């Protein structure tokens, strides 16, 4: 693919899928498409196009009745075993429900859904790096600090130790 596309070349466009003569390819340099989309929607003035504010989540441990019998170490060992069997060195976990399950924590970033905003980087050797907003660690109410502390302890028990990182 060339860095410059002429309007008549059609490079990168499937003609059977593009029927409008008003469509065109536009380069987007150094732009965050999500922020750009919210800016455009905000200019329309339409109701419902206001970007919602993100409230910091409070983390908590569910009871073992809801969490299941295995703990973080068992779930992490099972995941790493599967990764090694399939030849994977690293896994980036971005699905919020999978992160909540693996860590054994629940949050409240989404209404009616017990998840929290975070990302996990898991190595096949068991190192787990947990990325979450700084506010999540600050706002944890009673029980939340214990939940985060339990995960921190489990992370640092690994060799090499995992980390909690903030974004």
C-alpha positions in Angstrom: 0.0 0.0 0.0 1.3 3.4 -0.9 1.4 6.3 1.6 -0.6 8.5 -0.8 -3.8 7.2 -2.4 -5.3 9.0 -5.4 -9.1 9.5 -5.4 -9.3 7.4 -8.6 -7.1 4.5 -7.6 -9.6 2.8 -5.2 -6.6 1.2 -3.4 -7.7 -0.2 0.0 -11.4 -0.1 -1.0 -13.5 -3.0 -2.0 -15.6 -1.7 -4.9 -18.5 -4.1 -4.2 -18.7 -2.8 -0.7 -18.3 0.9 -1.5 -21.3 2.2 -3.5 -21.2 5.9 -2.5 -19.2 8.4 -4.6 -19.0 10.6 -1.5 -16.7 8.3 0.4 -13.0 9.0 0.6 -10.0 7.8 2.4 -8.5 10.3 4.8 -5.2 10.0 6.7 -5.5 10.5 10.5 -2.1 11.4 11.9 -1.4 11.7 15.6 -5.1 11.5 16.5 -7.0 9.5 19.0 -10.1 8.3 17.1 -12.2 7.9 20.3 -11.5 11.5 21.4 -12.1 12.7 17.9 -15.4 10.9 17.7 -16.6 12.3 21.0 -15.6 15.8 19.9 -17.6 15.5 16.7 -20.6 14.1 18.5 -20.4 16.9 21.1 -20.6 19.5 18.3 -23.8 18.1 17.0 -25.7 19.2 20.0 -27.9 16.1 19.9 -29.2 14.9 23.2 -27.4 11.7 24.3 -24.2 12.8 22.7 -22.6 14.0 25.8 -19.6 11.9 26.9 -20.3 10.3 30.2 -17.9 11.0 33.1 -16.1 8.0 34.4 -16.6 7.4 38.1 -13.8 5.6 40.0 -14.7 2.1 40.9 -14.5 0.5 44.3 -13.1 -2.9 44.3 -14.3 -5.7 46.5 -13.9 -9.5 47.0 -17.1 -11.5 46.3 -17.8 -14.3 48.7 -16.5 -17.7 47.7 -20.1 -18.7 47.0 -20.0 -16.4 43.9 -16.3 -16.6 43.1 -15.8 -20.4 43.1 -13.5 -22.6 45.0 -10.2 -21.8 43.3 -8.2 -18.6 44.1 -6.1 -16.3 42.0 -3.1 -18.6 42.1 -5.0 -21.6 40.8 -6.7 -19.6 38.0 -3.3 -18.1 37.0 -1.5 -21.4 37.0 -4.3 -22.9 34.8 -4.1 -20.0 32.4 -0.3 -20.2 32.2 -0.4 -23.9 31.6 -2.7 -23.4 28.7 -0.5 -20.6 27.3 2.6 -22.8 27.4 0.7 -25.7 25.7 -0.4 -23.4 22.9 3.1 -21.7 22.6 2.0 -18.3 23.8 4.6 -16.1 25.6 2.2 -13.3 26.7 -1.5 -12.6 26.9 -3.0 -9.2 27.1 -6.4 -9.4 28.8 -8.7 -6.5 28.0 -12.1 -8.1 28.5 -13.3 -6.6 31.8 -15.3 -9.7 32.9 -12.3 -11.9 32.3 -10.1 -9.6 34.4 -12.6 -9.6 37.2 -12.8 -13.4 37.1 -9.1 -14.0 37.0 -8.3 -11.6 39.9 -11.3 -12.6 41.9 -12.4 -9.0 42.3 -15.6 -7.1 41.5 -16.1 -3.4 40.8 -18.7 -0.9 39.6 -17.4 1.0 36.6 -20.4 -0.1 34.5 -24.0 0.2 35.7 -25.5 -3.2 36.5 -22.2 -5.0 35.7 -19.7 -5.8 38.4 -16.5 -5.0 36.5 -13.8 -2.4 36.7 -11.6 -0.7 34.1 -8.3 -2.5 33.9 -5.9 -4.4 31.7 -3.7 -7.4 32.5 -0.5 -8.5 30.9 0.2 -12.2 31.7 3.4 -14.0 30.8 3.5 -17.8 30.4 5.9 -17.9 33.4 3.1 -16.5 35.7 4.2 -12.8 35.8 1.1 -10.7 35.9 1.1 -6.9 35.5 -2.2 -5.2 36.4 -2.9 -1.8 34.8 -5.8 0.2 36.4 -6.7 3.9 36.9 -5.0 5.5 39.8 -8.4 6.6 41.2 -9.5 3.0 41.6 -6.8 2.4 44.2 -7.5 5.7 46.1 -11.3 5.4 46.3 -11.6 1.8 47.5 -14.0 1.7 50.5 -13.8 -0.7 53.5 -13.0 -4.1 52.1 -11.6 -2.6 48.9 -8.2 -2.0 50.2 -8.1 -5.6 51.5 -9.1 -6.8 48.1 -6.4 -4.9 46.3 -3.9 -5.9 49.1 -4.7 -9.6 48.5 -4.1 -9.2 44.8 -0.9 -7.3 45.4 0.3 -10.0 47.7 -0.5 -12.7 45.1 1.3 -10.7 42.4 4.4 -10.2 44.4 4.5 -13.9 45.4 5.2 -14.9 41.8 8.7 -15.2 40.5 9.3 -12.9 38.8 6.9 -10.7 40.7 4.0 -8.9 39.0 3.2 -5.3 39.4 0.2 -3.0 39.9 0.6 -0.1 37.5 -1.6 3.0 37.2 -2.8 4.8 34.1 
